Amino acid sequence: MSTDRRFANTGRRLALGLAAAAFLGLGGPWGASAAGAPGSAAAPVFTPAELVGTLHRLNQMEIEAGQMAQRRGRTEAMKHYGATLQHDHATADEHLKAYARAHHLDLDTAPPLGIGTELSQARHELDNLQDLGGASFDREFAELMVQDHDKAIQMVDHASKQVTDPRLKAMLGEVEPNLREHKQIAQNLLFQDDASAAAAPSSPHKTSH
């Protein structure tokens, strides 16, 4: 990997880390904590419509990510992971749509202040992977999925403590294990990639006679 590519990858990972902090309100655009201290960690406060709208957007993004992994993934493991992402998030989205219909909620309701910007940034990071292929795509995609699902897990955990509707709370409880599984698979793919790189023989140096 070239020096320029290494710097680009490092910059992308740093941007993703900052986006994760802002997405969860850690000194980001959501402002103060419940106690009112500026820049303190603050969990998002959702209305039911905002929550289902935000989860719908996240599902749609992960479905697209899964399709991308199936098209551009180098290994069968990555392609299989992409199929899992697409299936699980499509299933979750169907349950979400059913809940929205039953409660007359609009899935196009805008997310809370600040989240819309972070979702746009997350989509931008996903779109950037279109320029990658082979082993570079697999590694960058897996790193993105680890951070993306970590954000989603924390958001669902915060939201499940806020909602009072039993059906919505149960639905969030069903979603979280899948998100944790998706994150673990991505971490396993990164571990396998590191192990393969470590096991690969180094190129022999030519000697002059």
N, C-alpha and C positions, 0 to 999 in steps of 0.2 A: 504493500500500500504506500502510495506516495505521501510526502510530507504534507502537501496541500490537502489531500483527502483526509489525513489524520486530523489536521487542524479543523477541517470542515465538520468532521464527525464529532469532535470534542465540542465545537460550538453548538451543534445541533443538540447534543445531550444536555449542555448547560441551559439552552433555551427551554428544553422540555422540563428540566427541573424547576426553573423559574415559573414556567406556566403551571406546573402542578401546585406550587405554593400559592400562586395567585388564584387558581381555580378553587382552592379550598379556603380562601380568605385569610391566608397566613401573611398578614401585612400587605395584602393585595387590595383590589378595588372594592372590596366589601367594607372597608373602613374599620370600625371599632368592634370590640368584643361586646358581649352582653353587659359588661360592666362599664362600657363606654370609653375604654382606653384606646386611643388611636393606634392602629398598626398591630393590635393584639390579635391572637388567633381567634377567629369567629366562624362558627359553623353556619352554613347557609340556612336561611329561613324560607321555606317554600310554602306556597298555597298548593292545594291538590292539583290544580290545573297546571301550575308552573312545574311541579314535580313530574307529572306524567309527560308534559311537553319536553322537558329536559331529558328524561329517560328515553323518550322516543328518538330524539336527536342523537343521543349516544348509541342507541341500538342501530340506527341507520348508518352511522359512521363505522361501527364495528362490522356490520354486514359488508360494507364496501371494502373494509380492510381485509376481511376474510376472502373476498373475491380476488383482491389484489394478490394475496399470498398464494392463492391457487394458480394464478396466471404467471407470477414472476418468481415464485419460490424455486430455489435450486434443488432442494432435497425433497424426498417423498414425505419426510416428517413435517417439513414446513407446509407442504401442500395439504397434508392431512389436518394440520393445525388450522389452516385457513378454512377448510370445510367445517371444522368444529365451530369456529367463530361464527361463520355464516349461519349454520343451523341453530346454534344455541341463542344467538341474538335475534334471529328471525322468530323463533318460538316465543321468546320473552316479549317481543314486540307485539305478537298476536294477542297474548294475554293482556298486554297493556291497552291495546286497541279495544278489546272487549270490555275492560274496566271503564275506559273513557266513554264508550257508547252507553253503558249502563248508567253512568253518572252524568251524562250530557256534558262532558268535558272536551274542550278543543285541543287536539294534539299540537296545533300550531301556535298555542299560547307561548309568548316570548318567555325565555328563562329570566330569572331574577337578575337585577343589575350586576354587571360584571361577568356573569357566566356566558352570555352570548359572545362576548369578545374572546373568552378563553376557548369556547367551542370552535370559533373561527380559526384561532391559532392552531388548535389541535388538528383541524382539517388541513390547514396549510402544511403542517409537519408531515401528515400522511401523504399529501400530494407530492411533497418533495421526494418521496421514496420512488416515485414513478421513474426518476432518472437513474435509479440503481438497478443492478442485476446481479445474478450469481450469488457468491458468498457475501458480498457487500450488502446486498438487499436482505438476505436472511438475517445477518447480524443486526443491521439497523432496524429492521422490522421487529425482531424479537425484543430489542431494547425499548422500542417505542411501545410495544404491547405491555411490557412489564410496568412502565410508568403510567400508561393510559389506564390499565386495569387497577393499579394502585389508587389512582385518583377516584375511579368509579367506586371501588370498595369503600373508601372513606366517605364518599358522598352518600352512598346507600346506607352506610352505618349511621351517619348523622340523621338522614331523613327518617329512618325507621324509628328513631327515638322521638321524632316530632309528630308523626302521623298518629291519628286516633282511629281511623277507619280500619276495622279488623281485616277486611279483604285486602286493602292496599298494604297493610303491614305484613300480611302473610305473603303477598306477592314479592315484596322486597326481601323477605326471608328466603324465598325460593331462588331469587336472583343472585344473592351474595355468594352462595357456594360455587355457582358457575363462574362468577368473576374470579374467585380465588383459584379455581382450577385453571382458568385461562392464564392467569398470571404465573402459576407454577409451571405450566407447560412451557411458556415463553422462557422462564428462568432455566428450565431443563435444556431447552434448545441452545441457549447461550453457553451453558456448561459443556454440552456436547461439542459445540464449536470450539471452545477454549481447549478442550481435551484433544480434539483432532489437530488443532494448530500446534499443540505442544508435542504431539506424537509424530508430526510430519518431519521427515529428515531434512536437514538444511542442505542447501545447494553446495556441491563440492567446489572448492576453490581451485582454479587452474594454476598449475605451477609451470614456470618457464624453465626451459632447459638450455 
